[in-house]
Amino acid sequence: MSISASGQFPETRMRRSRRTPALRRLVAETTLSSGDFIYPVFVLDGKARTEPVPSMPGIKRQSIDVLLPELTEAHALGIPAVALFPVIDADRKSLDGSECANPDGLVQRAVRAIKKALPDIAVMTDVALDPYTTHGQDGIIDDSGYVLNDVTVAMLVKQTLSHAAAGADIVAPSDMKFASAFYGPFRDAVGSAKNLAGGDKSTYQVAPSNGDEALREVALDLQEGADFVMVKPALPYLDIVRRVKDTYQVPTFAYQVSGEYAMLKAAAANGWLDERATVLEALLGIKRAGANAILTYFAVEAARWLSEEN
């Protein structure tokens, strides 16, 4: 502790600016708003369909007609974007996942419906094959199960073009991400977990140990024309979020993935954590690390909580 010349008082008292809520707001270095959120949703084929996701309490798979009113509420709360993740019927899955590029496929129809109903909301689509393949891998495989890079990329290009033609504002190639253990509930939600059957994705995703390699991947993405970059998962990789933002100074998104959501929900359900306080703190931490936007399953709840604080 620093002592003044009188020998009685510290020259700096950090607590003075923490004394009241108003003072704390005035000196806040990082702020969180509904405009920071992208809302990820799971879409089903058919009509009037809703299915809960057991490993993600509060999250549902929904058909397009059921989803639209929820997105209308999200938009009214100030959430600027939605990310679509399809739940593909088993009879439409194949070894090469070619349904992904069907111009009348589930995602393509969902994009058109959302843009017609809510033209001001930004629609992000997931460019990945795992919801569409019978084996649950994110790419086309050979007889040994090895993912073939070049033929997979060719299929991903077809998928991307079909999403853009449908009206997607952002296409997100999520095949390229950390090989994390935090995606389990998501794979349950889209129905790829059983198909994957414990299969490994480490031959084409970045090892959790490798921050430098992750930055090389980002550099390559930017060289290839990416407008934004994304780090996923978020909370266990905040150092990567900060390094990416500091190194490249480009719009940087972070995805608070399904495992992060499930852990917070489980702890709150058991009374071990205050859900509202911990969720908002976790989201604020992601923003503080440098994220311009956060994909979070808490988007609607968090937007409501933040509206109550204003």
N, C-alpha and C positions, 0 to 999 in steps of 0.2 A: 504494500500500500504506500502511495506517495504521501509525504507529509509536507505541509506548507512551511513557509519561513517562520510562522508563529509556533510551529511544532505541534499544533492542535488539530488541524483539519486537512483532509486530502484536497489537493488542488482540483481534482476532477472527480465528480460524483456521477457515475453513469446512470444511477437510478433516477435522477431528476427528470429525464425524458421518458421514463417508464411509469410515472406516477399515476396517470389517468389513461383511460381508453383513448381519449381524444389526442393526447400527446403521443401515445404509442402509434396511432394511425398516422400522425404527422411525420414521424421519423421512419415509418415502415419502408424498408429497402425493396421488398418484394410484395406484390399484391396478387390476389387470385380473383378471377371473375368467371362468370359463365361463358364469356367470350373466349376463354382459354381451352374449352373442352371440345372434343370430338366424341360423339356417342356411338360406340360399336353395338350393332344389333345383329341378331340371328334371324334369317328369313327362311320360311318354309313355303313349299308349293301348296296349292289348293286355296280354299276359302274358309274363313271363320275357324282357323286352326290356331291353337295356343298350346304349347307344351313347356312345362317347367324344366329347367336344367338343374338336376339334383345337386351337382357339385358347385353350383353357383346360385345360392339362395337369392330369390328376387329377380333372377334373370330368366327370360322366356324365349323360346323359339316361336315365331309368329308368322302367319301368312301375311301377304302384302296388305290386304284390306284391314286387318287388325293392327298392323304396324303403323299405318298412316296417321290415325288419331294420336298415337303416342309421340310420333315425330312432330305433329302439330303442336303438342304441348311443349316438347323440347325446344322447338323453334321460338315459341312464345316466351320461354324462360331465358332466351338469349344465347342458346347453344347454336353456333354457326354451322356445324357440320355433322354428318352422320357417316359411319363406316359400315358397309354391308358385308356380312359373312353368310354364305349360303349353307343350308342343310339339304343335301342332294339325296333324292330317293335312290335306293340301292340299284334299281333297274336302269338307272342312268349313269352309273359309274362304270369305268372301263380301265383297262391296263394303261391306256395313254391319256385318259382324262379329257377326251375330246369334247365332251359336253360343255366344258368351260367356255368354248368359243361359239356356242350356239347363239345366233342373234336373237332367238326367242327363248333363251334359257332363263332360269329363275332370276339371276342377278340382273340380266339385261332388262327384263320386264319390271323388276323392282326399281331400277334406276329411272326408267321412263315414267313409272307411276309417281315416284317421289318428285321428280322434276316438274311434272304436270300439276301436282297438288301443292307443292311447296317450292316454287321456282327460285326462291331466294336462299334456300338451304344448300350448302355445298355437299355433294355426294362423293364419298371416297369408296373405291372398290378395291378388293383384295385380289392381287394377281398371284395366284398360287394354285397348285394342282391337287393338294391333299384332300379337299372335299370331294373331288371328282374321280379319284383313282381307287381301284378295288384293293390296292395294297397299302393305301394310306401315306405313301411317300409323296413329297412335294415335286416329284419329277417322274419322267418315264424311265423305267428300269430295264436292265438286260436280264438274261436268264439267271445270273447269280444274285440279282437284287441290287446291283450297283446302279445308281442314278446316272443317266447319260446326259451330260451337260448340254451339248449343242442341240440335240433333238428336243430336249426339254425347253430350251430357250425359244426354239421355233414355235412350239405350242404356246408358250407364254406370250409371245408376240401376237399370235392369233387371238388369244384371250383379251389382251390389252386393247387391240383394235376394236373388238366387239364391244367392250365396255365404253370406249370413247365414242363409238358410233351411237350407242344408246343414250349418251348425254352425261357420262360421268365427268365430274369436275377434276378429280384427282385419281390417278391409278397408282396403287401402292404395291410394288413387287415384294411381298412379304416372304417369298422363298428365301430371301437373303437376310438372315438375322442370326442372333446368338443361339447356339445349340443348348437351350436352357431346359431345366426340369420344371419350370413354372408354367408350361403351356397345357398341363394335363386336363384341367377342367374345360379349356377351350376345345380340345380334341374330343372330349365327351359331347360338347354342345353341337359340333358340326358333324359328329358321327364318324370321325376318322380313327378314333382310338382303337376300336376293335379291328379295323382293317390293318392298322400299323402293327398291332399285336406285339408290342415291345421292340419293334424295329428301331434302328438307330439312324439319326440324321447327321451325325458328326462328320461325315465325309464331305458335306456341302454347306454346313453352317459353322459359324465362328466359335471356337472353343471359349468358354467363359474365362479362361485364364489369359486370353490374348487381347489386351487393349491396343497395342501397337498395330496388330493385324486388323483390328476393327477400323482403325483410322485409315489404313491402306484401302480397305473396302469402300469407305466413304469417299476417299479421293477418286477411286475408280468410278463410283456412281456419279460423282459430279462431272468427271471427264466425259461420261456418257450422256450428260444432259439433264441430270436430276435437278428439279427446281427446289425440292425440299429433301431433307434426310430424316430418318427415324431411327431411334434406338429402342429396341425391345428385347427383354423386359426393361422396366424403368427403374424401380427403387434399388435393385441390386447392382445397377449399372449407372448410377448417377455420376461416377467419375468419368465414364465414357461420354455421357451427355455434355458435361462441362468441357472435356477435351475437344469434342467435335465442335462445339460452339466457339470455343476460343481459337481453335486452329483454322476453321474454314469460314466463320462469320456468315453462315447461311441459315435460313429458317430451319430450325431443328425441332422435330416432334419427338415425343416419348410415349410409349404405350405401357400403361399400367395394366399388365396382362392378367389373364384369368386367375392364375395362381396367387397373385398379389391380392386380387379382389376376394378370393375364397378365404385366404388367411385372415384378412381383416373382418370379414363377415363371421367367420367361425369364432374368433376371439370375442367379438362383440356379442354374439349369441350366447356365449358362456359367461358373460358378465366380466370378462377379464380386461376389456378395453371399452372406453366410451367411443362408440362408432362415429358419431358426428365429429368429435374433436380429433380423433386419430386419422380419419379419412381426409379431413381438410388439412391437417398438418402434413400428411404424406403427399397430397397434391401440391401444397405450397413448397415442399422440399424439392419436388420434381421441377417446379417452375423456377425456384431459386438456383437450381443447378444449371439452368440455361435453356430449358424447353420453352419454345414459343407456343406450343399447343400440346395438350395431353389427351390421348385416347384413354378413356376411363369408363368402366361400367357403372361408376358412381356418378356419371355426368348429370343425370336428371336430379338425383337426390342432392348432390352437391350444389347444383344451381338453385334449388329450392332453399337450402340452408343459407346460402350466400345472400339470397334475396331477403331473407328474414333479418339478416344483420344490417341491411342498408335502410 
